[in-house]
Amino acid sequence: MNKYHNIKTRGFDSKKEYRYSRDLELLKRAKEIKSWKPQVRYDLYAKNGAKVCYMRVDFEIINKEGKKEVHEVKSNATKTAIWALKKKLFEDNYPDIEYKIIN
């Protein structure tokens, strides 16, 4: 068990992430998305270009139009102040990548 009391399931940080990965696989088979990858790291930079930190998103998706999206599986417990700050940095650093929160 981790600090949010999630139970790791088949390599995913929670049962909810694992279930969402199965949904993504079904969407891929139905050709609704082109591909998906779990746990993708993005470096985050300040306005002056200095690296501040990184963010590991739950899923990176390439939609059927070929555009990149990131999907984060979140509960109220995992919507922390640090996550909110990193999310703002991510959106500033990568404005062309849609950031979706999966509840």
RAVENRA-V960286 format. One record per pair of residues at least 12 apart in sequence whose C-alpha atoms are under 10 Angstrom apart, sorted by the first residue. I is the first residue (numbers start at 1). GAP is how many residues later the second one is. Records with the same first field share a line. If there is no record, write none. Layout:
I = GAP / GAP
This chain:
1 = 12 / 13
2 = 12
3 = 74 / 75
4 = 71 / 73 / 74
5 = 72
11 = 27
12 = 26 / 27 / 46
13 = 26 / 45 / 60
14 = 59
16 = 57 / 58 / 59 / 86 / 87
17 = 21 / 41 / 42 / 55 / 56 / 57 / 85
18 = 55
20 = 38 / 39 / 51 / 52 / 53 / 82
21 = 15 / 16 / 17 / 37 / 38
24 = 12 / 13 / 35 / 37
27 = 36 / 37
28 = 33 / 34 / 35 / 36
31 = 32 / 33
32 = 30 / 31 / 32 / 33
33 = 28 / 29 / 30 / 31 / 32 / 33 / 34
34 = 27 / 28 / 29 / 30 / 31 / 32 / 33 / 34
35 = 25 / 26 / 27 / 28 / 29 / 31 / 33
36 = 23 / 24 / 25 / 26 / 27 / 32 / 33 / 34 / 35
37 = 20 / 21 / 22 / 23 / 24 / 25 / 33
38 = 18 / 19 / 20 / 21 / 22 / 23 / 32 / 33
39 = 16 / 17 / 18 / 19 / 20 / 21 / 31 / 33
40 = 15 / 16 / 17 / 18 / 19 / 20 / 30
41 = 13 / 14 / 15 / 16 / 17 / 18 / 19
42 = 12 / 13 / 14 / 15 / 48 / 51 / 52
43 = 12 / 13 / 46 / 47 / 50
44 = 42 / 43 / 44 / 45 / 46 / 47 / 48 / 49 / 50
45 = 44 / 45 / 47 / 48
46 = 43 / 46 / 47
47 = 42 / 45 / 46
49 = 44
52 = 34 / 37
53 = 33 / 36
54 = 32 / 35 / 36
55 = 28 / 31 / 32 / 34 / 35
56 = 16 / 30
57 = 13 / 14 / 15 / 16 / 30 / 42
58 = 12 / 13 / 14 / 15 / 16 / 43
59 = 12 / 13 / 14 / 41
60 = 12 / 37 / 39
61 = 36 / 37
67 = 29 / 30 / 31
68 = 28 / 29 / 30 / 31
69 = 27 / 28 / 29 / 30 / 31
70 = 27 / 28 / 29 / 30 / 31
71 = 27 / 28 / 29 / 30 / 31
72 = 27 / 28 / 29 / 30 / 31
73 = 27 / 28 / 29 / 30
74 = 27 / 28 / 29
75 = 26 / 27 / 28
76 = 27
87 = 12
